[in-house]
C-alpha cells in the first residue's frame, strides 16, 4: 500500500474520530441553562421492525407512570427535597424560607387534588373569576368612595390569589400586572387541564388501538392510519407530560423567588430526571472514548468496532427500508443506504487495517500494555502445561520400576 493511500485512510480515521468526539462532548458538556442530553426523543421516534426494542429501553416509554396523581405528588416531594439540598451547598434556606416553600408545596398538591377529584372545580374557578371581574368594575367606577375602592382592591387581590392557587401557579401567576384578559386565558387553560384524567383515559384508548393496528399491518390502509395515530400519540403524550411537570416548574420558580443574592450563586436547579439516565451516560462517554481512540490511534481496532456497533444501532433505529415511513428526525431522503450505514462500512474497513500503527499510539500500547499482558497470560497458561510435561517421564519411570 503506497504512502498516499495510507495518509488518506489515516485522515479518514481522524475525521470520523472527531465526529464521534464532538458528538460525545456536546452531550455531556452542557451549559447550566441548557437542557441536558436525553436519548428519549430519539428512541421515541424510532421506526421500523426494531421500534419496540429501542422504545423498550425507556423506563416509562408511554409516560403512563408519570401521569398518575400519586406519581406527580411524589415528584413534588422529591423536587422539594432537591431544592433544599441544592441551596444548602451555598447558603441553606432559613426557617422562614422553608416555611414559605412548604406552603407552596401544599398549594400545589391542593390544586392537583382539586383538578383530579373535585367535580365542582370549574364552577368554583368561574366564581372566583366573576368576583375578580366585579372588583375590577368597581375600581374603574369613579363614583365609588375611597373606602369602597379599598374594599374592591382587597377583593380583587383575594380573587387573584384564589385563582393562582386553584390553577397551581401560586408563585408565577400572582402578578398584579396581569390583565383581566390574561387571567381569563389562565382560567380557560385550567378548564382544559381539569379534563386531565379524561385525556389520560383517551390516551390509553389510543395506545390500545395503536397496539391492535400494529398486529394488523397487512390490512389495507392500516400502515397510514398507524403512522397518523403514532404522531397524535406523541403530541398528546408531550402535552400531558407538560401538564404533569407544571407543578415542578412552579415549585422551582417559587424557590428562585425566595432565594436571596447569596443563595442564587448555587445556580439553576437540575432539570427533570431523564427516563434513560444510564443509556444517556453510556452514549455520551462511549462516543467520547471512541472519538479519542480513533483520533490518537489508541486501541484503534477496538474503537473502530465499537463505532461500527454504535452506527449499526443508529441505522436500525430508523432504517430507510421499503415500507418503513420516513423518520421525523432524518436529514435528507434515503433508500436502503444512509449516512450511518456509509460511516459504519468506513469504520469496519479501518478495523481491518493497522492505521494505528501507521500513525498513532498503538505501537506504544503494544509494547507497554497489551504485549506484556499477552506474554503474562501465555506464561501463566504455559506453566501448568510445562508441569504436566515434566511429570510424564517421572510417571513413566515409576511404572517401569513397579514392573
N, C-alpha and C positions, 0 to 999 in steps of 0.2 A: 504494500500500500504506500503510495507516494506521500510526500510531505503535505501537499495542498489538501488532499483528502483527509488526512489526519487533523489538520488545522480546522477544516470545515466541521468535522464531527465534534471536535473539542468546543468550538463556538456554539454548535447546536446544543451540546450538553449544558454549557454555561447559561445559554439563553433560557432553556427550559427550567434550569435550576433557579434563575432569577424570577421567572414566572411563579414558581411554587413558593419561593421565599417571600416575595412581596404579598402574595395571597395570604400566606400564613401570618405574617407580621401585621397586616391590616386587620386581621380577625381578632388578635388578642391585644393589640396596641391601639386602644380607642380612647378618645378624649372623654373627660368626665361628663360632658353634656351630650355625648353621642350615645345612641342605643347600642348595647353590647351585641356582639355577633351571636346569631342563633341559626342553626341549620333547620329549624322547624318549618319556616316558609318554603324552603327548597324541597323538603321531604313531603310537605302537604301538597305541593304542586307536581309531584312525581306522577308519571303516566305509564301506560303500557302494562305488560303482563306481570311485572315485578312491583307494581304500585302498592299492593297491600304489604309486601315485605318491607319496603322502605318506610311507609307510613307507620308500620308496626314498631319502628324504632322510637317513636314519640310516645312518651309515657301516658299522655291523655290526648290521643290523636283527634278525637271528636269534640273535646272540650266539655263533655257532659259532667265530669267530676268537678270542674271549676264553676259550673253553673248552678250548683246546689246552694241553698241558703246556708247550710252548715259550713260548706267549704268557704264561702265568702266571709262569714263571721270568723272562721279560724284564720283566714288570710289577714283580716283586720287586726286580730290579736297579734299575729306574727309581725306585722308591719309596725305595730305599736312598740313591741319589744325591740325590733331592729332600730327604730328611730332613737330610742333611749340609749341603746348601745352605741349607735353611730356618733351621737354628740358627746357621749361620755369620754371619748378619746381626746377631745379638745377641752371642753368645759361642760360638765354634766348639767342637765336641766335642774332648775330649782324646784322646790316643792310646789310653788305657785304655777310654774310652767307645766309640771307633771299633772297637776290637778286640772288645768285647762285642757291639756291634751287628752286626758282621760274622759273629760266631759264631751269632747269631740267624738271620741270612740263610742260613747254611749248614744250620742245623737245619730251617728251613722248606723249603728245597729238598730235603733228605734225606727229610723227611716226605712231600713231594709225590711224589718218585720212588718211595717205598715204596708209597704208595697207588695209584700208576699202574701200577707194573711188578712189584712183589713179590707173588707168589702166596701167600706164607706170612705176609703182613702181619697178617691177622686172628688166626692161630694164635699169632704172637709177641706180639700185643697181649693176647690172652687169657692167655698165660703170665705176662706182667707183672702182670695183674690178680690172678691166682692168688697170685703172690708177695706182692703187696700185702695180700691178704686173710689170708694165713698170718702175715705180720708183725703185722697188726692183732690177730689172735687171740693171738699170743704176748705182746703188750703188755698185754692185759687179763687175762692169766693171772697170778694172784697168786703162784703157786708158782715163778715164774721168778726167777733170781738177777739182781742188778744188771748183771752182765756180759752175761747173755743178753738182758736188756731193752735194753741199749745196742746190742747187735748187731741186735736186731729193729727198733729205731728207725732204725738206719742202713739196713737192708734196705728198710724202708718208704719212707724218703726217696728211695733209689735207684729203687725201683719207681715212685714218683710222678714223678720226673724223666724216667724212661724213657717213661712213658705220655704225659707232657706233650709230649716231643719227638716221639713217634710220631704223635700226632694233630695236630701242627703248631701247638701252643699253648704254647710254652716260656715265654712271658712272663706270660700271663694265667692259666694253669692251675696254675702252680707256687705253690700257696697251701695252707698246712697246715691252714687252717680248713675245707677241703672235706671233706665226709663221704664214707664209703665208698660210700654210695648215689649221691652226686653224681658220683664218679669212674666208677661203673658206668654211669651215664647217658652220660657222655662217651665211654666205650668203645663203648656201643651206637650212639651217633651216629657215631662214627668208622667203625664197621662199615657203616653206611648210606652214608657218604661214600666208603668204599673201592669201592663199586659205581659210582663216578662215571663211569668210562669206559663202562660198560654203560648207564647212564642217558643219557649223551650219545648213544649209538647208538640207543636207543629214541626219544629226542627227534628225531633226524634222520629216523627212520622215520615218526614222526607228522607231521613237516614235509612229507615227501613225500606222505603221504596227504591232508593238507590242500590241497596244491597240486593234486593229482588231483581232489579234490572241488570245488575252485574252478572247474575247467573243465567240471564236470558239474552246474552249479547247476539245470539244468532237470529233473533227475531227482527223483522223489518223495522227500521227507524229507531230501534232501541238504542243504538250507539249514539245517535244525535241527541235523543232525549236524555240519555245518561250524562253526556258532556254538559248539556244545559243545566241539569239538576245539580251536578257537581259544582258548577260555577255559582249557582244560587246557594248551595250549602256553604261554600267557602265564604261568601258575602255575609250570610246570616250568622255563621259562626263568629266572624270577626265583630259583627255588631253586638252580639250577645256577650262575648267576652269583654268588649269595651265597656258595656254596662256593668258587668260583674267586677271589672277592675276600677270603676269610677270611685268607689269608696276609698281605695288605697291611694289614688291620686289626690283625693280630697284630704286625706289624713296627712300626706306628705306636705301639701300646701299649708295646712294648719300648723305643722311643726316648723316650717320655714318662717311663718309669720310670728311664731312665738320666740324663735331663736334671736339672741342679741348679736352684736357685731363680732364678739369673740367666738361665739358658737358657730357662726356662719363660716369660719375658717375650716370647719370639718368638711365643707364641700357638699355637693348634692348626694342624696341617698342613692344607693344602687337601685337599678330598675327591677321590674318584676322578674322572679326566677324563671329561667327557661325550662321547657319541658324536655330538653335534650342536653342537659349540662355536661354529662360525661362525653357525649358524642361531640359537642362543640369543642371541648378541651382537646380531645384526640385529633379532631380535624385541624384546629389551629396549629398545634405543636407538631403534628405529623407533617403538615405542609412545610412548616419552617425547617424541620430536621431534614426532610428530603431535599429542599432547596439548598441548604448548606452543604449537604453531601455531594450534590451534583456540581455546585459551583467550585468547591475546593477539591473535588476528586477524592473524597474520603468515603470508603465503603461504596464505591461508585456502582458496582453491580447490584448490591442490596438496595441502594437508593433508587436505582432505575426500576427494579422490580416492584418496589413499594409505590413508586409513582405510577407504574402501569396498573397496579391494583386500585389506586385512588381513581384514576381516569376511567377504568372499567366500571366502577360503581357510578360515577357521574354519567357515563354513557347509558348504562342500563336503567338509571332512574328516569331518564327522558329519551328513550330510543327513537330515532327517526325512521321507524319501520312502517310498512304499509298497514293501513287500518288503525294506526295509533294517531290520535289527534295531535295537532301541533302544540307544543308546550307553551304556556303563557310566559315563561321566563327565558325563552330562547331568543338568540340574536341571529337573524337571517333565516334562511329556509334550507333544509337539508333533506336528503333521501338516502337512507342506509348509512351514509358516512357524514360525520360532523367533526368539529374541531377536536372534541375529546378523543374520538377514535384515531384521528390522524396523529395527535400527540402521543397516544398510547403506543401506536406502532413505532413511532420515533424512539421512545424510551426503551422499548423492547429491543430495537436494533442496537441502542447504546449498551444495553445489558449484555449483549453478545460480543462486545469489543472491549479491549483493555484501555479505554480512554483515560482512566485514572492513572495508569502507568505512563502514558504518553505525556500527560500534563496534569499533575495533581499530587496529592499526598498519599496515594495508595502504596507506592514503594516504601515510604517511611512506616506506614501502618503494617505492611507485610513484614518488615524487618523487626519492628519493636513490639507489635501486638499480636497479630494473627499468626505470624511464623512461630514465635516461642510457644504460644498456646497450642498450636498444632503439634509441635515437637513434643511438648509435655504430654499431650493426650496420647500421641503414638507411643511414647516411652512408658506411660502408665499402662497402656494396653498391652505392650510387649513384655512387661515384667512377668505376668502370670504365664504367658506362653513360654518364656525362657525357663522359668522354674519347672514347668511341666516337661520341657525337652530335657532338662538336666536330670530329672528324676527317672526318665526312661532307662538309661544304662544301669542305674542302681537297681531298679526293679528287675531288669534282665539278669544282672549278676546274682542277685538274691535267688532268682528262680533256678539258675544253674547250680548254685551251692546246695539248694534244697534237694535237687535231683541227685 
